[in-house]
Amino acid sequence: MPLLTLTNIGVSLEKTKCRKGDYMAKKVVLNCEKCGSRNYTFPTKGDSTVRLELKKFCSHCNEHTVHKQTL
């Protein structure tokens, strides 16, 4: 499966209503495949069935590794 970029997944800010009438985007958490630390969050579509996979820098491993979306 090829790595997805933000342009490929079409990031949109699907909004959910907050307590005081403000709107907040839904977010997904990405964790490192090598060490398992959760380093990044991204806004995403609410009904996306494809799990996000990006190559990002991990400050714990001190290198670029594949980060996958957690459930």
C-alpha positions as CSV (number, residue, x, y, z in Angstrom):
1,M,0.0,0.0,0.0
2,P,1.6,3.3,-1.0
3,L,2.0,6.1,1.6
4,L,-0.7,8.7,1.5
5,T,0.0,12.4,1.5
6,L,-2.3,15.2,2.7
7,T,-3.1,16.1,-0.9
8,N,-4.0,12.5,-1.7
9,I,-6.4,12.1,1.2
10,G,-8.2,15.4,0.7
11,V,-8.1,16.7,4.3
12,S,-11.2,18.5,5.1
13,L,-12.4,20.0,8.3
14,E,-15.6,18.2,9.1
15,K,-17.0,19.9,12.1
16,T,-18.8,18.7,15.2
17,K,-20.6,21.0,17.5
18,C,-18.9,21.9,20.8
19,R,-20.4,22.8,24.1
20,K,-20.7,26.6,23.6
21,G,-21.7,26.6,19.9
22,D,-18.2,26.6,18.5
23,Y,-17.1,24.0,16.0
24,M,-14.2,21.6,16.3
25,A,-12.6,19.4,13.6
26,K,-12.3,15.6,14.1
27,K,-8.7,14.5,14.5
28,V,-6.8,11.3,14.1
29,V,-3.7,10.3,16.0
30,L,-0.6,8.9,14.3
31,N,1.8,6.6,16.1
32,C,5.4,5.6,15.1
33,E,5.7,2.0,13.7
34,K,9.2,1.6,15.2
35,C,8.8,2.8,18.9
36,G,5.0,3.2,19.1
37,S,5.0,6.8,20.4
38,R,2.0,9.0,19.4
39,N,3.6,12.1,17.8
40,Y,1.1,13.7,15.4
41,T,-2.6,14.6,15.0
42,F,-4.3,15.6,11.8
43,P,-7.8,16.8,11.0
44,T,-9.7,14.3,8.8
45,K,-13.0,13.3,7.2
46,G,-15.4,11.6,9.6
47,D,-16.3,8.7,7.4
48,S,-12.9,7.8,6.0
49,T,-12.4,4.0,5.7
50,V,-8.7,4.1,4.7
51,R,-6.2,4.3,7.6
52,L,-3.7,7.1,7.2
53,E,0.0,6.2,6.7
54,L,2.7,8.9,6.5
55,K,6.4,9.0,6.7
56,K,7.2,11.6,9.5
57,F,10.1,12.4,11.8
58,C,10.0,10.7,15.2
59,S,11.7,12.6,17.9
60,H,12.1,9.5,20.1
61,C,13.7,7.4,17.3
62,N,15.5,10.5,15.9
63,E,14.8,9.5,12.3
64,H,12.0,9.5,9.7
65,T,9.7,6.5,10.1
66,V,6.3,5.4,9.0
67,H,3.5,6.6,11.2
68,K,0.1,4.9,11.1
69,Q,-3.3,6.0,12.2
70,T,-4.5,4.6,15.5
71,L,-8.0,3.3,16.1
